[in-house]
């Protein structure tokens, strides 16, 4: 069968690539085309556009680059119509992909959505639009199926794809020696995977260096961005290690993590963390009015409680992060409470292999063996 896949950022690209591998196992004739990144391309997907041209964050940033968004929407729509796949598979990337879902549905192309848009976070009535245009929805957060039941929609919980990534990970036995790192005081700095995020987050992380003695700071860098986005860190004497985030977390004593997928990855490695986030003033003001959930981190949302500290916007400063790290680095009650909380949270996630589970559901539905989730 022919599959058209759209992912719009690094994490979606990674999960889409794993889904491609899983689909190949159940469909020996599978062919893939779409929009994504290096992971998808390596997995065998023919890219018609790379997501790096679309990696925007914040309401204002999207508005300022509206023409660029429309350009790629039109490009992908035209390509979709020209090749008319057996299924369109959308991976996260809510704003763009919800528009693609509506377009594909109107063209009679079956729509499968893997990693549901976070419609539960704001403007929850978007769930009705999602239900209208999406034939099958595959959720990766354990509380999402209950949310969609409010809209009379039975959806599939397939487990979380980060579990698949964690299982594949094999620690590098020479990692510490190669990078001359002392693990007992290693604090991982995860500033995000998009250029705009790193611009907003990294400077405060760098400023922590002068607040602590005997701490080994390491920035988890990503190679799909220009190396110079990390120049301030290297100039301050902080190591930047590229595309080895799991090795960094494997050895870390604690972490400072930009809100997003990385907060859950950090929890999977049982690393106590401080979650931080900062965006433009206007984007933050808009988000504050719209968002309807009590937390921003996946860890807290899944736990249903303030398990990890969230320092947002003005609360994100070297002083506030320092205070949190001072109680997380020693083997004290707050550190132990967070580690115990991780255990309970991970039990909620379960042990399903998300990529394999989703691939099986997609293939069975296209083969006439499964029912629509509408």
C-alpha positions, 0 to 999 in steps of 0.5 A: 500500500501507499502511505503519505506521512506528515510530521512537522518537528524532530520528535514527530519525525523520529516517531514517524520513522519508527512507524514506517519500520513497523508498517514495513513489517506488516506490509511488505509492499509498503511505499512511503512519501511525505513531509518530515525529516532525516529520520523519515528519509533514512527509514525509506520515505521519499520527502517532498518537503523537510520540516526544518522550513516549518519549525515554528513555535508560539502564536506570534511566530506562526502569524509572522511566518503565515505565508511560509505556512500557506506555501507548504500547505499548498505544496503538500496538498498538491502532492497528496492529490497527485499521488492519492495514497491509500492512507494519509498518516498525520503525526502530531503537528496539530495546527498544520495537520488538522488542516491537512486532515480536513483537506484529505477527508474532503478528497476521500483519502482515509485519514489516520492520526498518530499522536493526537493533537493536544485539543484537551489543552485549549479550545477543546471543541476542536475535538469535534473538528478532529472527529469529523475529519479523522477516520482513526485516532491513535493516542499516546497519553493514557488520559486522552481516550477518556477525554475523547469519550466526552465527544462520543468518540472511541479512540485507541490508546497505543502506548507511548512511542518513547518507550520504544526508543528507550528499549532500543537504547544501549548506553555507550560504555566509553561515553564518560571517558570520551567526553571527560565527564564526572557522572556524580555531579552531571546536570543535563541541560535540554534547551529544546530542539527548535532554533527559537526554543534554544534562543529563548532557553539557553542563556538562563541555563548557561547562567547557572554555571556561576551559581554552582561549584563542582557541577558538570554541565552538559547541553544536549545538542541536536545536529539538525540545527546550525551548530552556532546556536550553541556558541554561547554555551561553548564560549562559557565553557559548557560542553555541548554533546550532539545527538546523545541525549539518552547517554547524557540522561543515563548518567545525569544526576539531575536535569533542567528541561524545556517543556515538551517531549524531553520531560517525559524522556527525562522521567523514563531515565529516572532523572529528577528534573526542573521543567522550564519554558519561555516564549515571546511576551505576546505568545505567552499572554495569548497562551495563558488566556487559552490553555485550560490545563493546570500543567505544561509538562507531560510528566505532570499532566500524566501524573495528574499532580505537580510532580516536577516544578514548572518554571514558566516565563518570568519564573524562569531565572538562574535563581529559581532554577538554582533553588530547585536544583539545590534540593534535587541534587542531594539525596533528600526528600524532594528527590525521593518524592520525584523518583517515586512519582515517576514510578507511579506515572510510568505505571499509567503509561503501561508497556505497549509498543506504540509503533507496532501497535499503531502499524497493526491497527492502520494495516488492519483497517486498510485491509478491511479487518478493523473498524473506524474509530469514529 
